[in-house]
Amino acid sequence: MEIYLLRHGIAEEPAPGQSDADRALTAEGRKKLRAVLESAADAGVCPALIIASPLRRAVQTAEIATETLEYKGDLLRSRVLRPEAEPAEAWEEIRLHRDVPSLLLAGHEPLFGSLFAFLLGDPSLQVDFKKGALARIDVGSFGARPRGVLKWMLTPRLVRER
């Protein structure tokens, strides 16, 4: 399975009394995210399933991915992609969908840095997972502990805005 980890784009600072879950993407965050996703689309990225954290900025990120990558399926939401979730919880969600060839997860730090390392089989790895970054990790088996292979990682700084 191809697993794509997509960290949400730049989000607005929380307003006084605003819930963290309600923070939206900024115009700059949308622009940079779209540039990354257009590069991914040019490279043939076409997820069979997209799952997002229920937080607003992650859902908006997944919606941009849905549009840019021409995804036709339903957008699922999962609490195991919230920032404070554990990598093992996200792995269980991935395992539920092992029948799909490619899966895109839209979420947050600190989960995604930890999940990245967990999927590669080395939780001690340190990953600087930038906002709007997209990584592909391939996993061939679905046991209790994954042993994935990093194929690539794309950050907003590496792509030119169109």
C-alpha positions as CSV (number, residue, x, y, z in Angstrom):
1,M,0.0,0.0,0.0
2,E,1.1,3.5,-0.8
3,I,0.5,5.7,2.3
4,Y,0.6,9.4,1.8
5,L,0.9,11.6,4.9
6,L,-0.2,15.2,4.2
7,R,0.2,17.7,7.0
8,H,-2.3,20.5,7.0
9,G,-1.3,23.9,5.5
10,I,-0.6,27.1,7.4
11,A,-3.5,27.8,9.7
12,E,-4.7,31.0,11.2
13,E,-3.7,31.9,14.8
14,P,-6.5,31.2,17.3
15,A,-8.7,34.1,18.1
16,P,-9.5,34.7,21.7
17,G,-11.9,32.0,22.9
18,Q,-11.7,30.1,19.6
19,S,-11.2,26.4,19.8
20,D,-8.1,24.9,18.2
21,A,-10.3,22.6,16.3
22,D,-12.0,25.6,14.5
23,R,-8.8,27.1,13.1
24,A,-9.0,27.5,9.3
25,L,-6.3,27.5,6.6
26,T,-4.9,30.9,5.6
27,A,-4.8,32.1,2.0
28,E,-1.0,31.5,2.0
29,G,-1.5,28.0,3.5
30,R,-4.0,27.2,0.8
31,K,-1.7,28.5,-2.0
32,K,1.4,26.6,-0.8
33,L,-0.6,23.4,-0.2
34,R,-2.1,23.6,-3.7
35,A,1.4,23.9,-5.2
36,V,2.6,20.8,-3.4
37,L,-0.5,18.8,-4.4
38,E,-0.3,20.0,-8.1
39,S,3.3,18.7,-8.1
40,A,2.1,15.4,-6.6
41,A,-0.7,15.2,-9.2
42,D,1.8,15.8,-12.0
43,A,3.8,12.8,-10.6
44,G,0.7,10.6,-10.7
45,V,-0.4,10.6,-7.1
46,C,-4.0,9.3,-7.1
47,P,-5.2,8.0,-3.7
48,A,-7.9,5.4,-3.5
49,L,-9.0,6.7,-0.2
50,I,-8.6,10.0,1.8
51,I,-9.0,10.2,5.5
52,A,-8.7,13.4,7.5
53,S,-8.5,14.5,11.1
54,P,-11.8,16.1,12.1
55,L,-10.1,19.4,12.9
56,R,-11.2,22.2,10.4
57,R,-7.7,22.9,9.0
58,A,-7.1,19.2,8.2
59,V,-10.5,18.8,6.6
60,Q,-9.9,21.9,4.5
61,T,-6.5,20.4,3.5
62,A,-8.1,17.1,2.6
63,E,-10.7,19.0,0.5
64,I,-8.0,20.7,-1.5
65,A,-6.3,17.3,-2.0
66,T,-9.6,15.9,-3.1
67,E,-10.0,18.6,-5.8
68,T,-6.3,18.8,-6.9
69,L,-5.8,15.0,-7.1
70,E,-9.2,14.5,-8.7
71,Y,-10.3,12.1,-6.0
72,K,-13.9,10.8,-6.5
73,G,-14.6,8.9,-3.3
74,D,-16.0,9.9,0.0
75,L,-13.8,11.9,2.4
76,L,-13.6,10.1,5.7
77,R,-12.8,11.6,9.0
78,S,-11.1,9.9,11.9
79,R,-10.3,11.0,15.5
80,V,-7.1,8.9,15.4
81,L,-5.6,11.6,13.1
82,R,-5.9,14.4,15.7
83,P,-2.6,16.0,16.8
84,E,-2.5,14.2,20.2
85,A,-3.3,10.7,18.8
86,E,-0.8,7.9,19.0
87,P,0.9,6.3,16.0
88,A,-0.4,2.9,16.9
89,E,-4.0,4.2,16.8
90,A,-3.4,5.6,13.3
91,W,-1.8,2.3,12.2
92,E,-4.9,0.4,13.3
93,E,-7.0,2.8,11.1
94,I,-4.6,2.1,8.2
95,R,-5.0,-1.6,8.7
96,L,-8.8,-1.3,8.5
97,H,-8.3,-0.1,4.9
98,R,-5.6,-2.6,3.9
99,D,-7.6,-3.5,0.8
100,V,-7.0,-0.2,-0.9
101,P,-3.8,0.3,-3.0
102,S,-3.2,3.9,-1.8
103,L,-4.3,5.9,1.2
104,L,-3.9,9.6,1.9
105,L,-4.1,10.8,5.5
106,A,-4.5,14.5,6.3
107,G,-3.4,15.5,9.8
108,H,-1.1,17.3,12.1
109,E,2.0,17.4,14.2
110,P,3.1,16.0,16.5
111,L,1.3,12.9,15.3
112,F,2.7,12.9,11.8
113,G,6.3,13.1,12.7
114,S,5.8,10.2,15.1
115,L,3.7,8.2,12.6
116,F,6.3,8.7,9.9
117,A,8.9,7.1,12.2
118,F,6.5,4.4,13.3
119,L,5.7,3.4,9.7
120,L,9.4,3.1,8.9
121,G,9.8,0.8,11.9
122,D,12.0,3.1,13.9
123,P,10.1,5.2,16.5
124,S,13.3,7.0,17.5
125,L,13.6,8.8,14.1
126,Q,13.2,12.5,14.3
127,V,11.2,14.0,11.4
128,D,10.8,17.7,10.6
129,F,7.3,17.5,9.0
130,K,6.6,20.9,7.6
131,K,3.1,22.4,7.2
132,G,1.8,21.5,3.8
133,A,4.4,18.7,3.3
134,L,3.4,15.4,1.6
135,A,5.3,12.1,2.2
136,R,4.9,8.7,0.6
137,I,5.7,5.6,2.6
138,D,5.0,2.1,1.1
139,V,4.0,-0.7,3.4
140,G,3.8,-4.3,2.1
141,S,2.4,-6.1,5.2
142,F,0.0,-5.3,7.9
143,G,1.2,-6.9,11.1
144,A,1.3,-5.3,14.5
145,R,4.4,-3.3,13.6
146,P,4.9,-1.8,10.2
147,R,8.2,-1.9,8.2
148,G,7.6,0.7,5.6
149,V,9.9,2.2,3.0
150,L,10.2,6.0,2.5
151,K,9.7,6.7,-1.2
152,W,9.8,10.5,-1.1
153,M,8.8,13.7,0.8
154,L,7.8,17.0,-0.8
155,T,7.7,20.3,1.1
156,P,6.3,23.6,0.0
157,R,9.8,25.0,-0.3
158,L,10.7,22.4,-2.9
159,V,7.9,23.3,-5.3
160,R,7.3,26.4,-7.3
161,E,3.9,28.0,-7.0
162,R,2.2,28.1,-10.3
